Amino acid sequence: MRSDACYHLKTFGGTRVYVAGDTEDIPEMQDLKDIDIAFLLVNQPYTMTVPQADRAALVIKPNVLYPYHYGGDERGRIEIFLERCCGN
């Protein structure tokens, strides 16, 4: 991924964990492979909108997805993209 993208990619044993920082659904996310757990920030103005997080989740294809940093009015929309992404 590009050097100015804000993220952490760590491996614990055999588990690959991706933690998005203040970013949007950038094209470089397509380079992420074999992600077990992904944490995606969902809250404008500095992070992804719900549709951006939905697209990012479909590209990353994690086994487990944790959207975080979102407001209560976005909860229903987040649940829909969680179901589409990985059924969790």
All heavy atoms as an XYZ file, in Angstrom:
700
protein
N       0.845     -1.182      0.000
C       0.000      0.000      0.000
C       0.880      1.232      0.000
O       2.034      1.181      0.381
C      -0.933     -0.009      1.209
C      -1.952     -1.157      1.169
S      -3.106     -1.170      2.531
C      -4.155      0.184      2.055
N       0.312      2.341     -0.395
C       1.110      3.557     -0.492
C       1.597      3.998      0.878
O       0.980      3.681      1.897
C       0.322      4.653     -1.195
C      -0.850      5.159     -0.412
C      -1.610      6.218     -1.205
N      -2.481      6.919     -0.307
C      -3.711      7.255     -0.587
N      -4.225      6.965     -1.751
N      -4.443      7.893      0.289
N       2.679      4.722      0.894
C       3.313      5.064      2.166
C       2.509      6.057      2.987
O       2.691      6.137      4.186
C       4.721      5.617      1.914
O       4.641      6.793      1.130
N       1.604      6.833      2.366
C       0.842      7.805      3.152
C      -0.521      7.254      3.594
O      -1.297      7.963      4.195
C       0.670      9.112      2.382
C      -0.121      8.948      1.092
O      -0.166      7.835      0.555
O      -0.696      9.944      0.633
N      -0.801      6.001      3.286
C      -2.037      5.388      3.768
C      -1.886      5.115      5.260
O      -0.815      4.764      5.734
C      -2.319      4.089      3.023
N      -2.971      5.294      5.981
C      -2.931      5.129      7.431
C      -3.567      3.787      7.795
O      -4.774      3.610      7.697
C      -3.687      6.275      8.081
S      -3.645      6.240      9.865
N      -2.732      2.820      8.178
C      -3.230      1.495      8.529
C      -2.157      0.740      9.304
O      -0.996      1.128      9.341
C      -3.608      0.694      7.286
C      -2.412      0.244      6.474
C      -1.900     -1.035      6.625
C      -1.775      1.106      5.594
C      -0.791     -1.451      5.901
C      -0.661      0.703      4.871
C      -0.175     -0.573      5.028
O       0.921     -0.974      4.325
N      -2.579     -0.366      9.897
C      -1.661     -1.311     10.530
C      -2.021     -2.694     10.006
O      -3.195     -3.052      9.941
C      -1.799     -1.297     12.054
C      -1.442      0.003     12.671
N      -0.145      0.374     12.910
C      -2.213      1.036     13.083
C      -0.134      1.576     13.449
N      -1.376      1.993     13.565
N      -1.023     -3.464      9.641
C      -1.217     -4.842      9.230
C      -0.270     -5.686     10.071
O       0.948     -5.545      9.981
C      -0.917     -5.023      7.741
C      -1.102     -6.420      7.178
C      -2.515     -6.933      7.395
C      -0.749     -6.432      5.696
N      -0.841     -6.503     10.921
C      -0.052     -7.315     11.852
C      -0.427     -8.785     11.715
O      -1.560     -9.123     11.381
C      -0.302     -6.884     13.307
C       0.007     -5.440     13.596
C       1.480     -5.196     13.604
C       1.768     -3.749     13.986
N       3.143     -3.395     13.827
N       0.521     -9.650     11.989
C       0.267    -11.081     12.011
C       0.582    -11.602     13.407
O       1.657    -11.354     13.937
C       1.135    -11.811     10.966
O       0.840    -11.271      9.676
C       0.840    -13.297     10.963
N      -0.393    -12.281     13.997
C      -0.249    -12.869     15.326
C      -0.393    -14.378     15.152
O      -1.497    -14.864     14.887
C      -1.323    -12.345     16.279
C      -1.307    -10.857     16.438
C      -2.134    -10.055     15.671
C      -0.457    -10.260     17.348
C      -2.129     -8.679     15.815
C      -0.437     -8.882     17.504
C      -1.276     -8.093     16.738
N       0.719    -15.095     15.264
C       0.675    -16.512     14.930
C       0.383    -16.609     13.449
O       1.080    -16.059     12.632
N      -0.704    -17.223     13.086
C      -1.101    -17.284     11.686
C      -2.271    -16.369     11.351
O      -2.841    -16.462     10.282
N      -2.642    -15.469     12.267
C      -3.800    -14.599     12.079
C      -3.365    -13.228     11.594
O      -2.596    -12.541     12.265
C      -4.593    -14.462     13.396
O      -4.982    -15.762     13.836
C      -5.821    -13.595     13.214
N      -3.859    -12.841     10.398
C      -3.536    -11.527      9.827
C      -4.635    -10.533     10.190
O      -5.817    -10.777      9.932
C      -3.374    -11.614      8.321
C      -2.099    -12.344      7.933
C      -1.963    -12.572      6.446
N      -2.232    -11.453      5.588
C      -1.321    -10.568      5.166
N      -0.070    -10.675      5.560
N      -1.657     -9.590      4.355
N      -4.237     -9.415     10.802
C      -5.169     -8.403     11.278
C      -4.869     -7.083     10.582
O      -3.733     -6.604     10.605
C      -5.059     -8.226     12.811
C      -6.029     -7.154     13.293
C      -5.312     -9.544     13.524
N      -5.887     -6.501      9.971
C      -5.783     -5.198      9.306
C      -6.585     -4.188     10.108
O      -7.761     -4.420     10.409
C      -6.336     -5.276      7.877
C      -6.444     -3.942      7.198
C      -5.328     -3.320      6.674
C      -7.675     -3.305      7.077
C      -5.427     -2.092      6.046
C      -7.786     -2.080      6.453
C      -6.659     -1.475      5.938
O      -6.746     -0.244      5.317
N      -5.960     -3.074     10.481
C      -6.637     -2.000     11.199
C      -6.502     -0.729     10.368
O      -5.403     -0.190     10.209
C      -6.033     -1.780     12.609
C      -6.788     -0.674     13.337
C      -6.052     -3.068     13.416
N      -7.613     -0.286      9.814
C      -7.607      0.941      9.016
C      -7.556      2.135      9.949
O      -8.225      2.161     10.981
C      -8.850      1.012      8.143
N      -6.774      3.104      9.571
C      -6.751      4.375     10.285
C      -7.631      5.362      9.551
O      -8.626      4.976      8.931
N      -7.271      6.624      9.582
C      -8.029      7.655      8.883
C      -7.777      7.527      7.387
O      -6.799      8.047      6.855
C      -7.625      9.040      9.379
C      -8.075      9.296     10.797
O      -8.860      8.493     11.317
O      -7.644     10.294     11.386
N      -8.644      6.779      6.721
C      -8.501      6.535      5.293
C      -9.869      6.333      4.673
O     -10.868      6.207      5.382
C      -7.598      5.310      5.025
O      -7.321      5.220      3.630
C      -8.228      4.027      5.516
N      -9.911      6.319      3.369
C     -11.116      5.975      2.635
C     -10.888      4.628      1.977
O      -9.875      3.978      2.224
C     -11.441      7.065      1.620
C     -11.796      8.385      2.297
C     -12.107      9.483      1.310
O     -11.762      9.356      0.108
O     -12.706     10.487      1.741
N     -11.785      4.213      1.127
C     -11.631      2.928      0.426
C     -10.714      3.144     -0.789
O     -11.146      3.266     -1.902
C     -12.979      2.346      0.016
C     -13.782      3.271     -0.885
O     -13.606      4.489     -0.826
O     -14.588      2.754     -1.676
N      -9.425      3.182     -0.505
C      -8.431      3.491     -1.530
C      -8.127      2.264     -2.389
O      -8.259      1.129     -1.927
C      -7.136      4.045     -0.883
C      -6.566      3.045      0.127
C      -7.406      5.395     -0.222
C      -5.249      3.458      0.735
N      -7.729      2.470     -3.646
C      -7.448      1.346     -4.545
C      -6.403      0.382     -4.005
O      -6.457     -0.821     -4.281
C      -6.956      2.027     -5.824
C      -7.511      3.399     -5.777
C      -7.596      3.758     -4.321
N      -5.485      0.848     -3.219
C      -4.422     -0.005     -2.685
C      -4.939     -1.099     -1.766
O      -4.243     -2.075     -1.496
C      -3.371      0.843     -1.957
C      -2.548      1.716     -2.873
C      -3.202      3.043     -3.232
O      -4.354      3.297     -2.810
O      -2.578      3.831     -3.953
N      -6.168     -0.973     -1.301
C      -6.750     -2.024     -0.460
C      -6.866     -3.338     -1.220
O      -6.921     -4.397     -0.619
C      -8.107     -1.598      0.093
C      -8.014     -0.594      1.187
S      -9.639     -0.191      1.825
C      -9.177      0.907      3.155
N      -6.877     -3.265     -2.534
C      -6.944     -4.490     -3.338
C      -5.693     -5.334     -3.158
O      -5.694     -6.521     -3.467
C      -7.169     -4.152     -4.799
C      -8.500     -3.457     -4.966
C      -9.117     -3.675     -6.304
O      -8.828     -4.643     -6.994
N      -9.997     -2.769     -6.670
N      -4.610     -4.735     -2.662
C      -3.370     -5.471     -2.413
C      -3.426     -6.302     -1.140
O      -2.558     -7.139     -0.909
C      -2.183     -4.508     -2.319
C      -1.942     -3.759     -3.618
O      -2.326     -4.277     -4.692
O      -1.375     -2.661     -3.558
N      -4.425     -6.074     -0.302
C      -4.558     -6.808      0.956
C      -5.101     -8.202      0.670
O      -6.167     -8.352      0.080
C      -5.485     -6.072      1.918
C      -4.981     -4.726      2.412
C      -6.100     -3.956      3.100
C      -3.798     -4.907      3.329
N      -4.380     -9.200      1.097
C      -4.769    -10.592      0.851
C      -4.775    -11.372      2.162
O      -4.028    -11.072      3.082
C      -3.783    -11.266     -0.117
C      -3.622    -10.555     -1.440
C      -4.857    -10.679     -2.289
C      -4.631    -10.036     -3.643
N      -5.706     -9.245     -4.100
N      -5.627    -12.370      2.221
C      -5.662    -13.298      3.354
C      -5.814    -12.586      4.693
O      -5.115    -12.891      5.660
C      -4.416    -14.181      3.359
C      -4.257    -14.948      2.058
O      -5.274    -15.474      1.559
O      -3.129    -15.002      1.538
N      -6.737    -11.646      4.761
C      -6.996    -10.923      6.003
C      -8.004    -11.708      6.825
O      -9.108    -12.007      6.365
C      -7.527     -9.502      5.720
C      -6.531     -8.707      4.868
C      -7.863     -8.775      7.019
C      -5.171     -8.519      5.511
N      -7.631    -12.067      8.030
C      -8.523    -12.801      8.924
C      -9.489    -11.860      9.645
O     -10.678    -12.142      9.749
C      -7.711    -13.602      9.948
C      -6.882    -14.676      9.271
O      -7.481    -15.587      8.665
O      -5.642    -14.587      9.313
N      -8.957    -10.760     10.149
C      -9.757     -9.806     10.923
C      -9.456     -8.405     10.403
O      -8.295     -8.028     10.260
C      -9.423     -9.881     12.424
C      -9.640    -11.302     12.951
C     -10.271     -8.887     13.216
C      -9.095    -11.529     14.353
N     -10.517     -7.641     10.116
C     -10.341     -6.260      9.657
C     -11.137     -5.318     10.544
O     -12.289     -5.599     10.893
C     -10.790     -6.108      8.209
N     -10.523     -4.221     10.906
C     -11.164     -3.138     11.641
C     -11.244     -1.944     10.694
O     -10.209     -1.470     10.210
C     -10.338     -2.741     12.874
C     -10.285     -3.792     13.940
C      -9.358     -4.815     13.878
C     -11.169     -3.746     15.017
C      -9.290     -5.778     14.866
C     -11.111     -4.720     16.011
C     -10.170     -5.734     15.934
N     -12.458     -1.467     10.416
C     -12.638     -0.342      9.506
C     -13.303      0.815     10.229
O     -14.373      0.661     10.819
C     -13.510     -0.752      8.308
C     -12.976     -1.869      7.416
C     -13.978     -2.166      6.305
C     -11.628     -1.490      6.829
N     -12.682      1.976     10.162
C     -13.247      3.201     10.729
C     -14.382      3.678      9.834
O     -14.223      3.752      8.615
C     -12.191      4.303     10.783
C     -11.240      4.279     11.964
C     -10.033      5.137     11.678
C     -11.946      4.770     13.197
N     -15.507      4.011     10.423
C     -16.658      4.492      9.663
C     -17.178      5.748     10.333
O     -17.947      5.680     11.278
C     -17.778      3.426      9.605
C     -18.921      3.894      8.721
C     -17.230      2.096      9.122
N     -16.739      6.895      9.872
C     -17.221      8.149     10.439
C     -16.580      9.300      9.685
O     -15.383      9.514      9.798
C     -16.897      8.232     11.932
C     -17.587      9.398     12.610
O     -18.479     10.005     12.062
N     -17.159      9.702     13.814
N     -17.356      9.997      8.904
C     -16.834     11.160      8.201
C     -16.601     12.286      9.202
O     -17.206     12.305     10.255
C     -17.855     11.614      7.131
C     -17.853     10.728      5.925
C     -16.629     10.946      5.079
O     -16.390     12.047      4.613
N     -15.847      9.919      4.878
N     -15.695     13.212      8.980
C     -15.134     13.589      7.695
C     -13.772     12.969      7.393
O     -13.270     13.115      6.299
C     -15.005     15.094      7.803
C     -14.666     15.316      9.245
C     -15.438     14.239      9.985
N     -13.134     12.294      8.322
C     -11.757     11.851      8.088
C     -11.621     10.373      7.757
O     -10.529      9.897      7.518
C     -10.882     12.177      9.305
C     -10.891     13.644      9.626
C     -11.512     14.117     10.772
C     -10.308     14.561      8.766
C     -11.539     15.460     11.065
C     -10.341     15.911      9.040
C     -10.958     16.363     10.188
O     -10.986     17.692     10.460
N     -12.698      9.633      7.782
C     -12.640      8.200      7.526
C     -13.711      7.832      6.503
O     -14.243      8.691      5.817
C     -12.834      7.406      8.826
O     -14.134      7.681      9.338
C     -11.785      7.761      9.856
N     -14.035      6.566      6.401
C     -14.966      6.094      5.381
C     -16.417      6.359      5.731
O     -16.815      6.318      6.890
C     -14.784      4.580      5.190
C     -13.478      4.210      4.575
S     -13.320      2.431      4.352
C     -12.141      2.066      5.644
N     -17.199      6.597      4.698
C     -18.653      6.596      4.837
C     -19.090      5.124      4.902
O     -18.288      4.223      4.646
C     -19.323      7.263      3.620
O     -19.007      6.504      2.454
C     -18.871      8.710      3.456
N     -20.346      4.879      5.199
C     -20.831      3.499      5.228
C     -20.674      2.837      3.854
O     -20.162      1.721      3.771
C     -22.287      3.410      5.748
C     -22.850      2.015      5.587
C     -22.354      3.849      7.205
N     -21.056      3.495      2.738
C     -20.843      2.849      1.432
C     -19.363      2.588      1.123
O     -19.020      1.558      0.536
C     -21.444      3.840      0.430
C     -22.451      4.608      1.224
C     -21.853      4.710      2.607
N     -18.469      3.479      1.531
C     -17.041      3.252      1.314
C     -16.559      2.050      2.123
O     -15.785      1.222      1.630
C     -16.228      4.488      1.682
C     -16.379      5.629      0.715
C     -15.700      6.895      1.200
O     -15.638      7.169      2.396
N     -15.199      7.672      0.261
N     -17.002      1.944      3.368
C     -16.608      0.811      4.206
C     -17.170     -0.487      3.635
O     -16.506     -1.527      3.665
C     -17.095      1.017      5.640
N     -18.360     -0.425      3.081
C     -18.959     -1.592      2.438
C     -18.085     -2.043      1.270
O     -17.754     -3.224      1.159
C     -20.361     -1.224      1.965
C     -21.130     -2.384      1.365
O     -20.922     -3.534      1.803
O     -21.942     -2.138      0.457
N     -17.684     -1.115      0.417
C     -16.822     -1.464     -0.716
C     -15.486     -2.011     -0.236
O     -14.974     -3.001     -0.771
C     -16.614     -0.248     -1.618
C     -17.836      0.109     -2.438
C     -17.516      1.124     -3.516
N     -16.958      2.370     -3.006
C     -17.669      3.426     -2.652
N     -18.987      3.402     -2.750
N     -17.075      4.523     -2.219
N     -14.906     -1.383      0.781
C     -13.613     -1.839      1.312
C     -13.731     -3.259      1.851
O     -12.863     -4.096      1.604
C     -13.119     -0.895      2.404
N     -14.791     -3.538      2.574
C     -14.980     -4.881      3.136
C     -15.118     -5.927      2.042
O     -14.580     -7.032      2.156
C     -16.210     -4.898      4.043
N     -15.808     -5.585      0.965
C     -15.970     -6.532     -0.137
C     -14.665     -6.764     -0.873
O     -14.433     -7.838     -1.415
C     -17.051     -6.029     -1.096
C     -18.473     -6.068     -0.522
C     -19.447     -5.386     -1.476
C     -18.913     -7.482     -0.224
N     -13.776     -5.781     -0.872
C     -12.461     -5.932     -1.506
C     -11.518     -6.731     -0.608
O     -10.841     -7.652     -1.050
C     -11.851     -4.552     -1.831
C     -10.378     -4.654     -2.170
C     -12.602     -3.899     -2.981
N     -11.489     -6.389      0.681
C     -10.573     -7.033      1.625
C     -11.011     -8.473      1.921
O     -10.180     -9.351      2.110
C     -10.479     -6.213      2.931
C      -9.874     -4.841      2.642
C      -9.655     -6.947      3.980
C      -9.986     -3.870      3.801
N     -12.303     -8.697      2.005
C     -12.877    -10.027      2.279
C     -12.331    -10.662      3.558
O     -11.830    -11.784      3.547
C     -12.642    -10.955      1.098
C     -13.285    -10.494     -0.166
C     -12.961    -11.420     -1.312
C     -13.539    -10.833     -2.581
N     -12.720    -11.092     -3.739
N     -12.448     -9.954      4.681
C     -11.955    -10.563      5.925
C     -12.898    -11.668      6.400
O     -14.081    -11.696      6.056
C     -11.987     -9.383      6.905
C     -13.130     -8.554      6.421
C     -13.087     -8.669      4.911
N     -12.373    -12.554      7.206
C     -13.215    -13.571      7.838
C     -14.096    -12.947      8.910
O     -15.223    -13.367      9.127
C     -12.360    -14.671      8.454
C     -11.595    -15.440      7.398
O     -12.086    -15.644      6.295
N     -10.388    -15.844      7.730
N     -13.547    -11.946      9.607
C     -14.265    -11.230     10.664
C     -14.066     -9.746     10.416
O     -12.954     -9.297     10.148
C     -13.722    -11.604     12.063
C     -14.420    -10.801     13.147
C     -13.868    -13.097     12.318
N     -15.144     -8.985     10.510
C     -15.088     -7.542     10.274
C     -15.631     -6.794     11.478
O     -16.708     -7.128     11.979
C     -15.912     -7.190      9.039
C     -16.071     -5.709      8.740
C     -14.718     -5.070      8.420
C     -17.037     -5.503      7.596
N     -14.879     -5.808     11.944
C     -15.301     -4.940     13.035
C     -15.320     -3.503     12.537
O     -14.282     -2.851     12.478
C     -14.346     -5.024     14.229
C     -14.380     -6.329     14.966
C     -13.396     -7.276     14.757
C     -15.396     -6.610     15.871
C     -13.412     -8.486     15.435
C     -15.420     -7.821     16.549
C     -14.420     -8.747     16.320
O     -14.449     -9.936     16.990
N     -16.499     -2.974     12.183
C     -16.573     -1.541     11.903
C     -16.566     -0.814     13.243
O     -17.116     -1.319     14.227
C     -17.898     -1.382     11.175
C     -18.721     -2.543     11.617
C     -17.758     -3.640     11.957
N     -15.921      0.328     13.290
C     -15.898      1.059     14.554
C     -15.844      2.552     14.308
O     -15.606      3.004     13.196
C     -14.746      0.603     15.452
C     -13.339      0.937     14.966
C     -12.590      1.934     15.593
C     -12.761      0.253     13.904
C     -11.305      2.228     15.165
C     -11.476      0.536     13.476
C     -10.749      1.528     14.103
O      -9.485      1.822     13.681
N     -16.131      3.301     15.375
C     -16.079      4.762     15.365
C     -17.257      5.365     14.609
O     -17.153      6.401     13.995
C     -14.754      5.233     14.764
C     -14.362      6.619     15.204
N     -15.006      7.739     14.770
C     -13.377      7.050     16.010
C     -14.437      8.811     15.293
N     -13.449      8.416     16.057
N     -18.413      4.680     14.603
C     -19.568      5.194     13.882
C     -20.647      5.614     14.862
O     -20.673      5.180     16.002
C     -20.114      4.165     12.897
C     -20.539      2.855     13.506
C     -21.825      2.675     13.975
C     -19.635      1.798     13.612
C     -22.210      1.476     14.542
C     -20.013      0.594     14.167
C     -21.294      0.441     14.628
O     -21.671     -0.749     15.188
N     -21.561      6.453     14.376
C     -22.651      6.940     15.199
C     -23.843      6.008     15.188
O     -23.964      5.125     14.331
N     -24.751      6.196     16.127
C     -25.908      5.333     16.280
C     -26.841      5.322     15.086
O     -27.454      4.301     14.782
N     -26.958      6.437     14.352
C     -27.860      6.477     13.214
C     -27.340      5.663     12.030
O     -28.074      5.387     11.088
C     -28.131      7.922     12.782
C     -26.879      8.693     12.420
O     -25.788      8.323     12.886
O     -26.996      9.681     11.668
N     -26.086      5.246     12.076
C     -25.506      4.445     10.995
C     -25.565      2.943     11.291
O     -25.223      2.135     10.438
C     -24.050      4.857     10.757
C     -23.916      6.278     10.249
C     -22.494      6.782     10.302
O     -21.770      6.407     11.242
O     -22.117      7.542      9.411
N     -26.035      2.578     12.456
C     -25.998      1.171     12.874
C     -26.732      0.238     11.907
O     -26.213     -0.808     11.536
C     -26.557      1.024     14.283
C     -26.475     -0.383     14.804
C     -26.973     -0.478     16.241
N     -26.941     -1.832     16.682
C     -25.923     -2.405     17.290
N     -24.842     -1.713     17.528
N     -25.980     -3.661     17.671
N     -27.923      0.590     11.476
C     -28.688     -0.261     10.572
C     -27.973     -0.471      9.248
O     -27.928     -1.581      8.723
N     -27.393      0.589      8.724
C     -26.667      0.481      7.460
C     -25.414     -0.364      7.638
O     -25.041     -1.123      6.754
C     -26.314      1.879      6.954
C     -27.555      2.662      6.544
C     -27.289      4.109      6.260
N     -26.257      4.281      5.250
C     -25.603      5.418      5.057
N     -25.874      6.473      5.791
N     -24.680      5.513      4.130
N     -24.774     -0.269      8.784
C     -23.575     -1.066      9.051
C     -23.941     -2.547      9.139
O     -23.231     -3.396      8.617
C     -22.909     -0.597     10.361
C     -22.446      0.824     10.189
C     -21.847     -1.566     10.843
C     -21.037      1.149     10.308
N     -25.052     -2.859      9.781
C     -25.473     -4.257      9.892
C     -25.716     -4.868      8.517
O     -25.390     -6.029      8.283
C     -26.713     -4.355     10.782
C     -26.398     -4.090     12.239
C     -27.624     -3.996     13.121
O     -28.760     -4.020     12.598
O     -27.450     -3.878     14.337
N     -26.257     -4.094      7.591
C     -26.498     -4.592      6.234
C     -25.183     -4.929      5.554
O     -25.016     -5.992      4.970
C     -27.297     -3.560      5.415
C     -28.721     -3.483      5.937
C     -27.272     -3.912      3.922
C     -29.523     -2.327      5.402
N     -24.183     -4.040      5.652
C     -22.931     -4.351      4.965
C     -22.164     -5.453      5.680
O     -21.454     -6.220      5.038
C     -22.117     -3.098      4.637
C     -21.037     -2.675      5.591
C     -19.884     -3.420      5.748
C     -21.124     -1.483      6.278
C     -18.873     -3.007      6.584
C     -20.119     -1.057      7.106
C     -18.985     -1.828      7.261
N     -22.334     -5.611      6.960
C     -21.702     -6.732      7.657
C     -22.245     -8.063      7.131
O     -21.498     -9.007      6.897
C     -21.936     -6.647      9.166
C     -21.051     -5.698      9.933
C     -21.556     -5.535     11.362
C     -19.619     -6.185      9.935
N     -23.540     -8.113      6.937
C     -24.152     -9.331      6.417
C     -23.664     -9.617      4.989
O     -23.361    -10.750      4.651
C     -25.683     -9.205      6.453
C     -26.408    -10.463      6.062
C     -26.146    -11.610      7.018
O     -25.979    -11.377      8.224
O     -26.114    -12.756      6.540
N     -23.557     -8.589      4.173
C     -23.088     -8.764      2.787
C     -21.636     -9.208      2.747
O     -21.251    -10.030      1.935
C     -23.209     -7.446      2.016
C     -24.550     -7.174      1.481
C     -24.661     -5.858      0.728
N     -23.438     -5.231      0.307
C     -23.069     -5.070     -0.970
N     -23.823     -5.531     -1.936
N     -21.963     -4.443     -1.269
N     -20.835     -8.661      3.630
C     -19.393     -8.923      3.596
C     -19.063    -10.335      4.027
O     -18.445    -11.084      3.295
C     -18.665     -7.926      4.483
S     -16.951     -8.372      4.789
N     -19.418    -10.654      5.223
C     -18.947    -11.932      5.741
C     -19.961    -12.664      6.594
O     -19.622    -13.652      7.229
C     -17.633    -11.736      6.498
S     -17.369    -10.168      7.271
N     -21.185    -12.179      6.642
C     -22.233    -12.901      7.352
C     -22.050    -12.969      8.847
O     -22.591    -13.839      9.497
N     -21.252    -12.021      9.433
C     -21.072    -12.068     10.880
C     -21.809    -10.955     11.545
O     -22.165    -10.008     11.257
C     -19.608    -12.050     11.298
C     -18.740    -11.127     10.498
O     -19.039    -10.809      9.360
N     -17.641    -10.712     11.053
